[in-house]
Amino acid sequence: MADGSVIQEKALRTFCETVLTKLGVPPQDAYVTTDVLVLADLRGIGSHGVARLQRYVTGLKEGYIKPTDHSTIVRETKATALFDGGQSLGQVVGKKAMELAIKKAKETAVGVVTVRNSNHYGIAGYYALMALDHDLIGMSMTNAAPLVVPTFGRTAILGTNPIAITAPTSKETPFVFDMATATVPRGKVEVYNRQGKAMPKGYAVDETGADSTDPARVLNALAKRLGGGLLPLGGAGEEFGGHKGYGLALMVDVLSGVLPGAATGLQVYGDEKRPDVGHFFLAIDPAAFRPLDEFKSDMDRIARELKDSPKAAGQERIYVAGEKSFARMAKYRTEGIPLGPKVVENLQQIGAELGVAWPGA
């Protein structure tokens, strides 16, 4: 088994781009797809980083992900647009859709673009972050394969359905909030399973709907569609707000699935050979509401109020969403990106199959 490694960003990008181009992806699209994956690792979201490359390799080999961009605009107004993704790489379609939302926001103050018939698009935060380069508020959501049970339910119906929103600042770190609407991602359950450890209560339920600490049982039930699944943000029942996480997950499915006419709930990956994932992108120009410098100054002020407020016993710092990720990104760009042994092993196998050398091998 391969050891975990620390890989320099440039070498990792070159490897992933070469793998994708070997499978017929044009260089520019390979760059975009890799950019989304590597940014996830840089920001510490390893579950959606290069560990996911296998997903796209398999999809490209089996034909349910098209190597070239087949997306088209189906409907359009001054402030809105609907894309058919054409079963293309979700990252490629997602970037194009967010670029259009940004263009519309700069022209009309707001841009809303939805996508149907797409594939997994990586981290939602990537697309919301794009808005910051234009001093816009950005938002992105996507639905996903059913892994999450509804409150009081025992069968996974909704995806981990993430929400990301960003807002520009003047001197403080930009506000970047990127979250799944489940208590934990499936990847965290898989880690406990690999380590042979029990999960904390509140992560998932078994096929009967009972809170389970057995990761193997939960994963087996999900794989075989026997029931069970991850819990929505807030956990089981309503006591700690699980119904709110459930509502947020459904909201994402409404905006990403129902609105563009993509698959929803159980149908998102109802046919593994033809995913129909839906995305939602929003860009807002703060300058349409008030002077931009005033908006950014107030963003700075509220960030400082939060960080300067009294700390809980034993705590030294209060963070605003995005700060930790930007700091981690700076560190990994200097020192290299750490990858776990299972991830390295899988990437080496992909490289061996396609004749692409693993960095340092």
VEXDREN-2710 file (C-alpha; in Angstrom, 1 decimal):
% VEXDREN-2710
k/r/px/py/pz
1/MET/0.0/0.0/0.0
2/ALA/1.2/3.5/-0.8
3/ASP/2.1/5.9/1.9
4/GLY/0.4/9.2/2.3
5/SER/2.2/12.0/0.6
6/VAL/2.6/15.8/0.5
7/ILE/2.4/16.8/-3.2
8/GLN/3.2/20.2/-4.6
9/GLU/0.2/21.9/-6.1
10/LYS/1.7/22.3/-9.6
11/ALA/2.7/18.6/-9.9
12/LEU/-0.8/17.5/-8.7
13/ARG/-2.5/19.8/-11.2
14/THR/-0.3/18.5/-14.0
15/PHE/-1.1/14.9/-13.1
16/CYS/-4.9/15.4/-13.0
17/GLU/-5.0/17.5/-16.2
18/THR/-3.0/14.8/-18.0
19/VAL/-5.3/12.0/-16.8
20/LEU/-8.3/13.9/-18.1
21/THR/-6.8/14.8/-21.4
22/LYS/-5.9/11.1/-21.9
23/LEU/-9.7/10.5/-21.7
24/GLY/-10.5/13.0/-24.4
25/VAL/-11.2/16.1/-22.3
26/PRO/-9.9/19.2/-24.0
27/PRO/-7.0/20.9/-22.2
28/GLN/-8.9/24.0/-21.1
29/ASP/-11.8/21.8/-19.7
30/ALA/-9.2/19.6/-18.0
31/TYR/-7.7/22.7/-16.4
32/VAL/-11.1/23.8/-15.1
33/THR/-12.1/20.4/-13.7
34/THR/-8.7/20.1/-12.1
35/ASP/-8.9/23.6/-10.7
36/VAL/-12.1/22.8/-8.8
37/LEU/-10.7/19.5/-7.4
38/VAL/-7.3/21.0/-6.3
39/LEU/-9.0/24.1/-4.8
40/ALA/-11.0/21.7/-2.6
41/ASP/-7.8/20.1/-1.3
42/LEU/-6.2/23.5/-0.8
43/ARG/-9.1/24.7/1.3
44/GLY/-9.1/21.5/3.3
45/ILE/-12.2/19.8/1.8
46/GLY/-10.4/16.6/1.0
47/SER/-13.7/14.7/0.5
48/HIS/-14.3/16.7/-2.7
49/GLY/-10.7/17.1/-3.8
50/VAL/-8.5/14.8/-6.1
51/ALA/-9.9/11.9/-4.1
52/ARG/-12.9/12.3/-6.4
53/LEU/-10.9/12.0/-9.6
54/GLN/-11.9/8.3/-9.9
55/ARG/-15.5/9.3/-10.1
56/TYR/-14.8/11.4/-13.3
57/VAL/-12.5/8.8/-14.8
58/THR/-15.2/6.1/-14.4
59/GLY/-17.9/8.4/-15.8
60/LEU/-15.8/9.3/-18.8
61/LYS/-14.8/5.7/-19.5
62/GLU/-18.4/4.5/-19.2
63/GLY/-19.8/7.3/-21.3
64/TYR/-22.3/8.9/-18.8
65/ILE/-19.9/11.9/-18.6
66/LYS/-19.2/13.5/-22.0
67/PRO/-15.5/14.5/-22.4
68/THR/-16.4/17.6/-24.4
69/ASP/-18.8/20.3/-23.4
70/HIS/-22.3/19.7/-24.8
71/SER/-24.0/22.3/-22.6
72/THR/-26.5/24.7/-24.3
73/ILE/-28.6/27.6/-23.1
74/VAL/-32.3/26.5/-23.3
75/ARG/-34.0/29.7/-22.1
76/GLU/-32.7/33.2/-21.3
77/THR/-33.9/36.6/-20.1
78/LYS/-31.9/39.7/-19.1
79/ALA/-31.3/38.4/-15.6
80/THR/-31.8/34.6/-15.9
81/ALA/-30.8/31.6/-17.9
82/LEU/-31.3/27.9/-18.0
83/PHE/-28.6/25.5/-19.2
84/ASP/-29.0/21.9/-20.3
85/GLY/-25.7/20.5/-19.2
86/GLY/-25.6/17.8/-22.0
87/GLN/-24.2/15.3/-19.5
88/SER/-20.9/17.2/-19.6
89/LEU/-18.4/17.6/-16.8
90/GLY/-20.2/19.4/-14.0
91/GLN/-17.2/21.7/-13.3
92/VAL/-17.1/22.9/-16.9
93/VAL/-20.8/23.6/-17.1
94/GLY/-20.8/25.1/-13.6
95/LYS/-18.0/27.6/-14.4
96/LYS/-19.7/28.6/-17.6
97/ALA/-23.1/29.1/-15.8
98/MET/-21.6/31.1/-13.0
99/GLU/-19.7/33.3/-15.5
100/LEU/-23.0/34.1/-17.1
101/ALA/-24.7/34.8/-13.8
102/ILE/-21.8/37.3/-13.0
103/LYS/-22.1/38.9/-16.4
104/LYS/-25.9/39.4/-15.9
105/ALA/-25.4/40.8/-12.4
106/LYS/-22.9/43.4/-13.7
107/GLU/-25.4/44.4/-16.4
108/THR/-28.7/44.2/-14.4
109/ALA/-27.7/44.0/-10.7
110/VAL/-28.6/40.3/-10.4
111/GLY/-28.0/37.1/-12.3
112/VAL/-29.6/33.8/-11.7
113/VAL/-28.6/30.7/-13.8
114/THR/-29.8/27.2/-13.3
115/VAL/-28.5/23.9/-14.9
116/ARG/-30.2/20.6/-15.5
117/ASN/-28.8/17.3/-17.0
118/SER/-25.4/17.8/-15.5
119/ASN/-22.9/15.8/-13.4
120/HIS/-21.2/16.2/-10.0
121/TYR/-19.6/19.7/-10.0
122/GLY/-17.3/19.5/-7.0
123/ILE/-17.3/22.0/-4.2
124/ALA/-20.1/24.6/-4.3
125/GLY/-17.7/27.2/-2.9
126/TYR/-15.7/27.3/-6.1
127/TYR/-18.5/29.0/-8.0
128/ALA/-19.5/31.4/-5.2
129/LEU/-15.8/32.4/-4.9
130/MET/-15.8/33.5/-8.6
131/ALA/-18.1/36.4/-7.7
132/LEU/-15.5/37.9/-5.3
133/ASP/-13.3/38.8/-8.2
134/HIS/-16.0/41.1/-9.4
135/ASP/-17.0/42.6/-6.0
136/LEU/-20.3/40.6/-6.2
137/ILE/-22.1/38.5/-3.7
138/GLY/-22.1/34.9/-5.0
139/MET/-24.2/31.8/-4.3
140/SER/-24.2/28.3/-5.5
141/MET/-26.1/25.1/-4.7
142/THR/-26.4/21.6/-6.2
143/ASN/-28.5/18.6/-5.5
144/ALA/-26.8/15.2/-5.3
145/ALA/-27.3/11.4/-4.9
146/PRO/-29.7/10.5/-2.1
147/LEU/-27.8/9.9/1.1
148/VAL/-29.8/11.9/3.7
149/VAL/-33.0/10.8/5.5
150/PRO/-35.8/13.2/6.1
151/THR/-36.7/14.1/9.7
152/PHE/-38.6/11.1/11.2
153/GLY/-37.7/9.0/8.1
154/ARG/-35.6/5.9/7.6
155/THR/-34.8/6.0/3.9
156/ALA/-32.3/8.4/2.2
157/ILE/-34.2/10.6/-0.2
158/LEU/-32.2/13.8/-0.4
159/GLY/-28.5/14.5/-1.2
160/THR/-26.0/16.2/1.1
161/ASN/-27.1/19.2/-1.0
162/PRO/-24.5/22.0/-0.3
163/ILE/-25.0/25.7/-0.1
164/ALA/-22.2/28.2/-0.7
165/ILE/-22.4/32.0/-0.3
166/THR/-19.6/34.6/-0.5
167/ALA/-19.5/38.4/0.1
168/PRO/-16.6/40.8/-0.6
169/THR/-14.9/42.8/2.1
170/SER/-12.4/45.6/2.2
171/LYS/-9.6/44.7/4.6
172/GLU/-11.0/41.6/6.3
173/THR/-11.0/38.1/4.8
174/PRO/-13.9/37.7/2.4
175/PHE/-17.0/36.0/3.8
176/VAL/-17.0/32.4/2.4
177/PHE/-19.6/30.0/3.7
178/ASP/-19.6/26.6/2.1
179/MET/-21.6/23.8/3.9
180/ALA/-23.4/20.6/3.3
181/THR/-27.0/20.3/4.6
182/ALA/-26.2/16.9/6.3
183/THR/-24.5/16.5/9.7
184/VAL/-21.5/14.9/8.0
185/PRO/-20.6/13.8/4.5
186/ARG/-20.5/10.1/3.6
187/GLY/-16.7/10.3/3.4
188/LYS/-16.6/10.8/7.2
189/VAL/-18.6/7.6/7.7
190/GLU/-16.2/5.8/5.4
191/VAL/-13.2/7.0/7.4
192/TYR/-14.7/5.5/10.6
193/ASN/-15.4/2.3/8.7
194/ARG/-11.8/2.1/7.4
195/GLN/-10.5/2.6/10.9
196/GLY/-12.8/0.1/12.4
197/LYS/-14.2/2.6/14.8
198/ALA/-17.7/3.4/16.0
199/MET/-19.2/6.7/14.9
200/PRO/-20.5/9.3/17.3
201/LYS/-24.3/9.2/17.7
202/GLY/-26.1/11.7/15.5
203/TYR/-24.2/11.0/12.3
204/ALA/-26.6/8.5/10.7
205/VAL/-29.4/6.0/11.1
206/ASP/-29.7/2.4/10.2
207/GLU/-32.3/0.7/8.0
208/THR/-34.9/0.8/10.8
209/GLY/-34.4/4.6/11.3
210/ALA/-32.6/4.1/14.7
211/ASP/-29.5/6.2/15.5
212/SER/-26.5/4.0/14.6
213/THR/-22.8/4.1/15.5
214/ASP/-21.9/1.3/13.2
215/PRO/-20.4/2.7/10.0
216/ALA/-20.3/-0.6/8.1
217/ARG/-24.0/-1.2/8.7
218/VAL/-25.0/2.3/7.5
219/LEU/-22.7/2.1/4.4
220/ASN/-24.0/-1.4/3.5
221/ALA/-27.6/-0.3/3.9
222/LEU/-27.0/2.8/1.7
223/ALA/-25.2/0.8/-1.0
224/LYS/-27.9/-1.8/-1.2
225/ARG/-30.8/0.8/-0.8
226/LEU/-32.0/-1.1/2.3
227/GLY/-32.8/2.1/4.1
228/GLY/-31.0/4.3/6.6
229/GLY/-28.6/7.1/5.7
230/LEU/-27.0/10.3/6.9
231/LEU/-28.9/12.7/9.2
232/PRO/-29.7/16.2/8.1
233/LEU/-27.8/19.1/9.8
234/GLY/-29.0/19.2/13.4
235/GLY/-29.3/15.4/13.7
236/ALA/-32.3/13.2/14.4
237/GLY/-35.8/14.7/15.2
238/GLU/-36.5/18.3/16.0
239/GLU/-34.8/18.9/19.4
240/PHE/-31.5/20.2/17.9
241/GLY/-33.0/21.5/14.7
242/GLY/-32.7/18.5/12.4
243/HIS/-35.9/19.6/10.7
244/LYS/-34.1/22.8/9.8
245/GLY/-31.3/20.9/8.1
246/TYR/-33.9/18.8/6.3
247/GLY/-35.7/22.0/5.2
248/LEU/-32.4/23.5/3.9
249/ALA/-31.7/20.3/1.9
250/LEU/-35.1/20.4/0.4
251/MET/-34.7/24.1/-0.5
252/VAL/-31.5/23.2/-2.4
253/ASP/-33.4/20.5/-4.3
254/VAL/-36.2/23.0/-5.1
255/LEU/-33.8/25.6/-6.5
256/SER/-31.3/23.2/-8.1
257/GLY/-33.7/20.5/-9.3
258/VAL/-37.3/21.6/-9.5
259/LEU/-36.6/25.1/-10.9
260/PRO/-34.4/24.0/-13.8
261/GLY/-36.3/20.7/-14.4
262/ALA/-33.5/18.5/-13.3
263/ALA/-33.9/15.2/-11.4
264/THR/-34.8/15.5/-7.7
265/GLY/-34.7/13.3/-4.6
266/LEU/-34.4/9.6/-5.5
267/GLN/-34.2/10.4/-9.2
268/VAL/-30.9/12.3/-9.2
269/TYR/-29.0/9.2/-9.7
270/GLY/-31.9/6.9/-10.5
271/ASP/-30.1/5.8/-13.6
272/GLU/-26.4/5.5/-12.8
273/LYS/-25.6/5.7/-16.6
274/ARG/-27.4/9.0/-17.0
275/PRO/-27.2/11.3/-14.0
276/ASP/-29.3/14.4/-14.1
277/VAL/-27.8/16.6/-11.5
278/GLY/-29.1/20.2/-11.1
279/HIS/-27.2/23.3/-10.1
280/PHE/-28.2/26.9/-9.0
281/PHE/-26.0/30.0/-9.4
282/LEU/-26.7/33.5/-8.2
283/ALA/-24.7/36.7/-8.4
284/ILE/-25.8/40.0/-6.8
285/ASP/-24.2/43.4/-7.2
286/PRO/-24.1/45.2/-3.8
287/ALA/-23.6/48.5/-5.7
288/ALA/-27.2/48.3/-6.9
289/PHE/-28.3/48.8/-3.3
290/ARG/-25.7/51.1/-1.8
291/PRO/-22.1/52.4/-2.5
292/LEU/-19.8/49.4/-2.8
293/ASP/-17.2/50.9/-0.4
294/GLU/-19.9/51.3/2.3
295/PHE/-21.0/47.7/1.8
296/LYS/-17.5/46.4/2.1
297/SER/-16.7/48.6/5.1
298/ASP/-19.7/47.3/6.9
299/MET/-18.7/43.7/6.1
300/ASP/-15.3/44.5/7.7
301/ARG/-17.0/46.0/10.7
302/ILE/-19.3/43.0/11.4
303/ALA/-16.3/40.6/11.0
304/ARG/-14.3/42.6/13.5
305/GLU/-17.2/42.7/16.0
306/LEU/-17.5/38.9/15.8
307/LYS/-13.8/38.3/16.2
308/ASP/-13.3/40.9/18.9
309/SER/-16.2/39.7/21.0
310/PRO/-15.6/37.8/24.3
311/LYS/-14.2/34.3/23.9
312/ALA/-15.6/31.2/25.6
313/ALA/-13.6/29.7/28.4
314/GLY/-10.5/28.1/27.0
315/GLN/-10.9/29.6/23.6
316/GLU/-8.4/32.0/22.0
317/ARG/-10.0/33.0/18.8
318/ILE/-13.4/33.4/17.0
319/TYR/-13.4/32.8/13.3
320/VAL/-15.5/34.2/10.5
321/ALA/-16.5/31.7/7.8
322/GLY/-13.7/31.5/5.2
323/GLU/-10.8/32.5/7.4
324/LYS/-9.5/29.0/8.2
325/SER/-9.8/27.9/4.6
326/PHE/-7.8/30.9/3.3
327/ALA/-5.1/30.3/5.9
328/ARG/-4.9/26.6/5.0
329/MET/-4.7/27.4/1.3
330/ALA/-1.8/29.7/1.9
331/LYS/0.0/27.0/3.9
332/TYR/-0.6/24.2/1.4
333/ARG/0.5/26.3/-1.5
334/THR/3.8/26.8/0.2
335/GLU/4.3/23.4/1.9
336/GLY/2.4/21.1/-0.5
337/ILE/-1.0/19.4/-0.3
338/PRO/-1.2/16.4/2.1
339/LEU/-3.0/13.4/0.6
340/GLY/-4.0/10.2/2.5
341/PRO/-2.5/6.8/1.6
342/LYS/-5.8/5.5/0.1
343/VAL/-6.1/8.6/-2.1
344/VAL/-2.5/8.3/-3.3
345/GLU/-2.9/4.6/-4.0
346/ASN/-6.0/5.2/-6.1
347/LEU/-4.4/8.0/-8.0
348/GLN/-1.3/5.9/-8.7
349/GLN/-3.6/3.1/-10.1
350/ILE/-5.4/5.6/-12.3
351/GLY/-2.1/6.9/-13.6
352/ALA/-0.8/3.3/-14.2
353/GLU/-3.9/2.4/-16.2
354/LEU/-3.6/5.5/-18.4
355/GLY/0.2/5.8/-18.6
356/VAL/0.5/8.9/-16.5
357/ALA/3.4/9.0/-14.1
358/TRP/2.6/9.9/-10.5
359/PRO/4.7/12.8/-9.2
360/GLY/7.8/11.5/-7.5
361/ALA/7.2/7.9/-8.5
END
